[in-house]
Amino acid sequence: MTESIGKTNLLGLTQLEMEKFFDSIGEKRFRAGQVMKWIHHYGVDDFDAMSNVGKALREKLKACAEIRGPEVVSEDISSDGTRKWVVRVESGSCVETVYIPQGKRGTLCVSSQAGCALDCSFCSTGKQGFNSNLTAAEVIGQVWIANKSFGSVPATVDRAITNVVMMGMGEPLLNFDNVIAAMHLMMDDMGYGISKRRVTLSTSGVVPMIDELAKHIDVSLALSLHAPNDALRNQLVPINKKYPLKMLLESCRNYMSALGEKRVLTIEYTLLKDINDKVEHAVEMIELLKDTPCKINLIPFNPFPHSGYERPSNNAIRRFQDQLHQAGFNVTVRTTRGEDIDAACGQLVGQVMDRTRRSERYIAVRELSAEADVVQSAAPRN
């Protein structure tokens, strides 16, 4: 990716930031809305294509600004309609973006970091270590690229992308400012106009940033739980040692309460054979979540090489699901999508280095939430 030195990349600017930019170059603020529509509604990256912008201003913009998204390294399409893009970011690393269609809904799973510092034991991304935070332009650029690929521009007409989930590579709350800016663009009518209920941020539990979140945005929240007690979660999700379950759930409840609406927390729970899938774990989970309005998304583990974990049997998954459902919880079990292009949950593997160099270093996108994949509704058993 070639950087244009000294030029401002307009792709990642929020409406307020765009207005300040036009102020800074001696132009009227209303130009911000004009240019944002060209970028996000029409997918334009050429100032000369902006027909309602005067030639003098177009020339000025060409001298001091650019519209530059991540470089698309590859795009794969599954037989079930799932799509996966590998894109190269400024640091030289690659991340993945995945689109999952279901009926009239199309969910895009977006990455926030190259690599991840949290080292969850069942996640191959964590094994790569942390490389870099994505810029706001690189985060929203994934939506921009995907939207253009469907030819669904303007974005507000027959759009393919109806939901966005920050559940790809990385921990979004450890790249707070850039992720917040990108999510504002997702929801802005000058951007992609997606409902706040359909933009979801998933976290492994960075409590101070959950506490900060409600001051900046009101998107949906998903918690990667994966264990019903601190001892087990300390093993699976090491950040739990710093922010244990009691503290974490209180923070999540406070965030949901601050939204002032009847919205519930999404609980993500990856089922690992003989690790966290037993009836006693379900019983513990029922007790843990009894005071937390939530919906639970069970994710059968999709093995990857050298993970050391296995997928539970269908009977074990059903037992776990039934136990929670009988306690009154709304529970879904994810079905696998995009397996033929390595886009199944927990198996989203793309090369970090340029594919043309045939590198053997890989990245993996974390589990998606119920918003990001096809789910199977739980039903009570007789």
C-alpha positions as CSV (number, residue, x, y, z in Angstrom):
1,M,0.0,0.0,0.0
2,T,1.5,3.3,-1.1
3,E,1.0,6.2,1.3
4,S,0.4,9.7,-0.1
5,I,2.7,11.8,2.1
6,G,1.0,14.9,3.6
7,K,-2.5,14.1,2.2
8,T,-5.5,13.6,4.5
9,N,-7.3,10.3,3.9
10,L,-11.0,11.3,3.9
11,L,-12.3,7.8,4.0
12,G,-12.1,7.5,7.8
13,L,-13.3,11.0,8.8
14,T,-16.6,11.3,10.7
15,Q,-19.0,14.0,9.7
16,L,-17.7,16.4,12.3
17,E,-14.1,15.6,11.3
18,M,-14.9,16.2,7.7
19,E,-16.5,19.5,8.5
20,K,-13.4,20.5,10.4
21,F,-11.2,19.5,7.4
22,F,-13.2,21.7,5.0
23,D,-12.9,24.5,7.5
24,S,-9.1,24.0,7.6
25,I,-8.9,24.4,3.8
26,G,-11.1,27.5,3.7
27,E,-14.2,25.8,2.4
28,K,-17.8,25.8,3.5
29,R,-18.9,23.0,5.9
30,F,-21.7,21.8,3.7
31,R,-19.1,20.4,1.4
32,A,-18.5,17.7,4.0
33,G,-21.9,16.1,3.4
34,Q,-21.4,16.3,-0.4
35,V,-18.1,14.5,-0.3
36,M,-19.2,11.9,2.3
37,K,-22.1,10.9,0.1
38,W,-19.8,10.4,-2.9
39,I,-17.4,8.3,-0.8
40,H,-19.8,6.1,1.2
41,H,-23.0,6.1,-0.8
42,Y,-21.4,5.8,-4.2
43,G,-18.0,4.2,-3.4
44,V,-16.1,6.9,-5.3
45,D,-12.4,7.4,-4.7
46,D,-11.8,9.9,-7.6
47,F,-12.4,13.6,-6.9
48,D,-13.0,14.2,-10.6
49,A,-16.1,11.9,-10.5
50,M,-17.8,14.2,-7.9
51,S,-20.0,16.1,-10.4
52,N,-21.6,18.5,-8.0
53,V,-18.2,19.7,-6.6
54,G,-16.7,22.6,-8.6
55,K,-13.5,22.1,-10.5
56,A,-11.5,24.5,-8.4
57,L,-12.4,22.6,-5.2
58,R,-11.7,19.2,-6.9
59,E,-8.2,20.4,-7.8
60,K,-7.7,21.7,-4.2
61,L,-8.8,18.3,-2.8
62,K,-6.5,16.4,-5.2
63,A,-3.6,18.4,-3.8
64,C,-4.3,17.9,-0.1
65,A,-6.5,14.9,0.3
66,E,-7.2,11.3,-0.9
67,I,-9.7,8.6,-0.6
68,R,-7.7,5.4,0.1
69,G,-9.0,2.1,1.4
70,P,-7.0,-1.1,2.3
71,E,-5.6,-3.0,-0.6
72,V,-7.7,-6.1,-1.6
73,V,-5.3,-9.1,-1.8
74,S,-8.0,-11.7,-2.5
75,E,-11.8,-12.3,-2.5
76,D,-13.3,-15.8,-2.2
77,I,-17.0,-16.7,-2.5
78,S,-18.4,-19.8,-0.9
79,S,-21.1,-22.0,-2.5
80,D,-23.5,-20.8,0.2
81,G,-22.9,-17.1,-0.6
82,T,-20.5,-16.3,2.1
83,R,-17.6,-14.0,1.0
84,K,-14.2,-13.5,2.4
85,W,-11.8,-10.7,1.6
86,V,-8.1,-10.6,2.6
87,V,-7.0,-6.9,2.7
88,R,-3.6,-5.4,3.4
89,V,-3.3,-2.5,5.8
90,E,-0.8,0.2,6.3
91,S,1.5,-1.8,8.5
92,G,1.9,-4.4,5.8
93,S,-0.1,-7.1,7.5
94,C,-3.3,-8.5,6.2
95,V,-6.7,-8.9,7.9
96,E,-9.9,-10.6,6.9
97,T,-13.4,-9.4,6.4
98,V,-16.3,-11.9,6.0
99,Y,-19.8,-11.4,4.6
100,I,-22.6,-13.8,5.7
101,P,-25.9,-13.7,3.9
102,Q,-29.2,-15.0,5.2
103,G,-32.5,-14.1,3.5
104,K,-32.8,-10.4,3.5
105,R,-30.1,-9.9,6.0
106,G,-26.4,-9.6,5.1
107,T,-23.9,-9.4,8.0
108,L,-20.3,-8.1,7.5
109,C,-17.7,-9.2,10.1
110,V,-15.0,-6.5,10.4
111,S,-11.5,-6.6,11.8
112,S,-10.1,-3.9,14.1
113,Q,-6.5,-5.0,14.6
114,A,-3.8,-7.0,12.8
115,G,-3.1,-9.7,15.3
116,C,-4.3,-9.7,18.9
117,A,-2.6,-9.3,22.3
118,L,-5.2,-11.2,24.4
119,D,-4.0,-14.7,23.6
120,C,-7.3,-16.6,24.2
121,S,-6.2,-20.2,24.3
122,F,-8.7,-21.5,21.6
123,C,-8.1,-18.6,19.1
124,S,-5.4,-18.8,16.5
125,T,-5.3,-15.0,16.1
126,G,-4.0,-14.6,19.6
127,K,-1.2,-17.0,18.8
128,Q,0.1,-14.6,16.2
129,G,0.6,-11.9,18.7
130,F,-0.2,-8.2,18.2
131,N,0.9,-6.4,15.1
132,S,-0.9,-3.1,14.7
133,N,-4.1,-1.2,15.3
134,L,-6.1,-0.4,12.1
135,T,-6.9,3.2,11.4
136,A,-10.5,4.4,11.2
137,A,-10.1,4.4,7.4
138,E,-8.9,0.8,7.4
139,V,-11.8,-0.3,9.6
140,I,-14.6,1.5,7.6
141,G,-12.6,0.7,4.5
142,Q,-13.7,-2.9,4.9
143,V,-17.3,-1.9,4.7
144,W,-16.6,0.4,1.8
145,I,-14.8,-2.4,-0.1
146,A,-17.6,-5.0,0.6
147,N,-20.4,-2.6,-0.3
148,K,-18.8,-1.7,-3.6
149,S,-18.2,-5.4,-4.5
150,F,-22.0,-6.0,-4.5
151,G,-22.6,-3.0,-6.7
152,S,-25.1,-1.9,-4.1
153,V,-24.6,1.8,-4.3
154,P,-26.1,4.1,-3.3
155,A,-25.7,2.3,0.0
156,T,-29.3,3.2,1.1
157,V,-30.9,1.4,-1.9
158,D,-31.2,-2.4,-1.9
159,R,-28.0,-2.7,0.0
160,A,-26.5,-6.1,0.6
161,I,-25.0,-5.1,4.0
162,T,-27.7,-4.7,6.7
163,N,-25.6,-5.6,9.8
164,V,-22.0,-5.0,10.8
165,V,-20.3,-6.8,13.6
166,M,-16.9,-5.8,15.1
167,M,-16.0,-9.4,15.7
168,G,-13.2,-10.0,13.3
169,M,-9.5,-10.0,14.0
170,G,-8.4,-8.2,17.2
171,E,-10.0,-6.8,20.3
172,P,-12.0,-3.7,19.2
173,L,-11.9,-1.9,22.6
174,L,-8.1,-1.9,22.5
175,N,-8.3,0.2,19.3
176,F,-11.0,2.4,20.9
177,D,-10.9,5.8,19.0
178,N,-10.5,4.3,15.5
179,V,-13.3,1.8,16.1
180,I,-15.7,4.4,17.5
181,A,-15.1,6.7,14.5
182,A,-15.7,3.8,12.1
183,M,-18.9,2.8,13.9
184,H,-20.2,6.3,13.8
185,L,-19.7,6.3,10.0
186,M,-21.5,3.0,9.8
187,M,-24.6,4.5,11.4
188,D,-24.4,8.1,10.0
189,D,-26.9,8.8,7.2
190,M,-24.0,10.4,5.3
191,G,-22.2,7.1,5.7
192,Y,-24.0,3.7,5.6
193,G,-27.1,4.5,7.6
194,I,-27.2,1.2,9.5
195,S,-29.4,1.1,12.6
196,K,-27.5,1.2,16.0
197,R,-29.2,-2.1,16.8
198,R,-27.6,-3.7,13.8
199,V,-24.0,-2.5,14.6
200,T,-22.5,-4.8,17.2
201,L,-19.2,-4.6,19.1
202,S,-17.8,-7.7,20.6
203,T,-15.3,-7.7,23.4
204,S,-13.4,-10.3,25.4
205,G,-13.8,-8.0,28.5
206,V,-11.8,-4.8,28.6
207,V,-13.8,-3.4,31.5
208,P,-12.5,0.2,31.6
209,M,-13.3,0.7,27.9
210,I,-16.8,-0.9,28.3
211,D,-17.3,1.7,31.0
212,E,-16.2,4.4,28.6
213,L,-18.2,3.1,25.6
214,A,-21.6,4.6,26.6
215,K,-20.1,8.1,26.6
216,H,-19.4,7.8,22.9
217,I,-21.8,5.5,21.2
218,D,-24.9,3.3,21.7
219,V,-24.2,0.2,19.5
220,S,-25.2,-3.3,20.5
221,L,-22.7,-5.2,22.7
222,A,-21.6,-8.8,22.6
223,L,-19.5,-10.5,25.3
224,S,-17.1,-13.3,24.5
225,L,-17.8,-15.3,27.6
226,H,-16.7,-18.9,26.9
227,A,-16.6,-20.0,30.6
228,P,-19.1,-19.8,33.5
229,N,-16.5,-19.4,36.3
230,D,-13.3,-17.4,36.9
231,A,-11.0,-20.4,37.2
232,L,-11.9,-21.8,33.8
233,R,-12.1,-18.4,32.1
234,N,-8.7,-17.5,33.4
235,Q,-7.4,-20.4,31.3
236,L,-9.4,-19.7,28.2
237,V,-9.5,-15.9,28.2
238,P,-6.5,-14.6,30.1
239,I,-7.7,-11.0,30.4
240,N,-10.2,-12.5,32.9
241,K,-7.3,-12.5,35.5
242,K,-7.4,-8.7,35.3
243,Y,-11.1,-8.2,35.0
244,P,-13.0,-11.2,36.6
245,L,-16.5,-12.1,35.8
246,K,-18.3,-10.2,38.5
247,M,-16.6,-7.0,37.5
248,L,-17.1,-7.7,33.8
249,L,-20.8,-8.5,33.9
250,E,-21.5,-5.5,36.1
251,S,-19.8,-3.3,33.5
252,C,-21.8,-4.9,30.7
253,R,-25.1,-4.4,32.6
254,N,-24.2,-0.8,33.2
255,Y,-23.6,-0.2,29.5
256,M,-26.9,-1.8,28.5
257,S,-28.7,0.2,31.2
258,A,-27.1,3.4,30.0
259,L,-28.7,2.9,26.5
260,G,-32.1,3.5,28.1
261,E,-33.8,1.0,25.9
262,K,-34.9,-2.6,26.1
263,R,-31.8,-4.0,24.6
264,V,-30.0,-7.2,25.7
265,L,-26.4,-8.3,25.9
266,T,-25.3,-11.0,23.4
267,I,-23.3,-13.8,25.1
268,E,-20.9,-15.7,22.9
269,Y,-19.9,-19.1,24.2
270,T,-17.6,-21.4,22.2
271,L,-18.3,-25.0,23.2
272,L,-15.1,-27.0,23.6
273,K,-15.3,-30.8,24.0
274,D,-14.9,-31.8,27.7
275,I,-13.7,-28.4,28.6
276,N,-16.8,-26.1,29.0
277,D,-19.6,-28.2,27.5
278,K,-20.8,-30.2,30.5
279,V,-24.2,-30.0,32.2
280,E,-22.5,-28.6,35.3
281,H,-21.1,-25.7,33.2
282,A,-24.6,-24.9,31.9
283,V,-25.9,-24.9,35.5
284,E,-23.1,-22.5,36.5
285,M,-23.9,-20.3,33.5
286,I,-27.5,-20.1,34.5
287,E,-26.6,-18.9,37.9
288,L,-24.0,-16.5,36.5
289,L,-26.4,-14.8,34.1
290,K,-29.6,-14.8,36.1
291,D,-29.5,-11.1,36.6
292,T,-28.2,-10.2,33.2
293,P,-30.8,-9.6,30.4
294,C,-29.2,-11.5,27.5
295,K,-29.4,-13.8,24.6
296,I,-26.9,-16.7,24.4
297,N,-25.2,-17.7,21.2
298,L,-23.6,-21.2,21.4
299,I,-20.7,-21.7,19.0
300,P,-19.5,-25.3,18.5
301,F,-15.8,-25.1,18.1
302,N,-14.4,-25.4,14.6
303,P,-11.0,-27.1,14.9
304,F,-7.9,-25.6,13.4
305,P,-4.4,-27.2,13.3
306,H,-2.6,-27.7,16.6
307,S,-5.4,-26.0,18.6
308,G,-5.6,-28.8,21.2
309,Y,-9.4,-28.5,21.3
310,E,-12.2,-30.5,19.7
311,R,-15.8,-29.9,18.7
312,P,-18.4,-31.4,21.1
313,S,-20.8,-34.0,19.9
314,N,-24.2,-32.9,18.7
315,N,-25.8,-34.6,21.7
316,A,-23.5,-32.6,24.1
317,I,-24.4,-29.4,22.2
318,R,-28.1,-30.1,22.4
319,R,-27.9,-31.0,26.1
320,F,-26.2,-27.7,26.9
321,Q,-28.7,-25.8,24.8
322,D,-31.7,-27.5,26.4
323,Q,-30.4,-26.8,29.9
324,L,-30.2,-23.1,29.3
325,H,-33.4,-23.0,27.4
326,Q,-35.3,-24.7,30.2
327,A,-34.0,-22.0,32.6
328,G,-35.7,-19.4,30.4
329,F,-32.8,-18.1,28.3
330,N,-33.1,-17.3,24.6
331,V,-30.5,-19.6,23.2
332,T,-29.2,-20.2,19.6
333,V,-26.7,-22.6,18.1
334,R,-24.6,-21.4,15.2
335,T,-24.6,-23.5,12.0
336,T,-21.4,-23.6,9.9
337,R,-21.2,-21.3,6.9
338,G,-18.4,-20.7,4.3
339,E,-16.5,-23.8,5.2
340,D,-15.3,-24.4,1.6
341,I,-13.4,-21.1,1.7
342,D,-12.2,-21.4,5.3
343,A,-14.7,-18.9,6.4
344,A,-16.5,-21.0,9.0
345,C,-16.6,-19.6,12.6
346,G,-13.1,-20.0,14.2
347,Q,-11.6,-21.2,10.9
348,L,-11.3,-17.9,9.0
349,V,-7.7,-18.2,8.1
350,G,-5.9,-15.9,5.7
351,Q,-2.3,-15.2,5.0
352,V,-0.8,-12.3,6.9
353,M,2.0,-11.9,4.4
354,D,1.4,-11.3,0.6
355,R,-0.1,-14.4,-1.0
356,T,2.2,-13.9,-3.9
357,R,5.2,-14.6,-1.6
358,R,3.5,-17.9,-0.4
359,S,4.0,-17.1,3.2
360,E,3.1,-19.7,5.8
361,R,2.1,-17.2,8.5
362,Y,-1.6,-17.0,9.0
363,I,-4.3,-15.0,10.7
364,A,-7.7,-16.1,12.0
365,V,-10.9,-14.1,12.6
366,R,-12.5,-14.7,16.0
367,E,-16.0,-16.2,16.4
368,L,-18.9,-14.2,15.1
369,S,-22.0,-13.5,17.1
370,A,-25.5,-14.5,16.5
371,E,-25.9,-11.3,14.4
372,A,-23.1,-12.5,12.1
373,D,-24.2,-16.0,11.1
374,V,-27.1,-18.3,10.5
375,V,-28.4,-19.5,13.8
376,Q,-30.7,-22.4,14.9
377,S,-33.3,-21.4,17.4
378,A,-33.5,-23.5,20.5
379,A,-36.8,-25.4,21.2
380,P,-37.9,-27.0,24.5
381,R,-37.6,-30.8,24.5
382,N,-40.4,-33.0,25.6
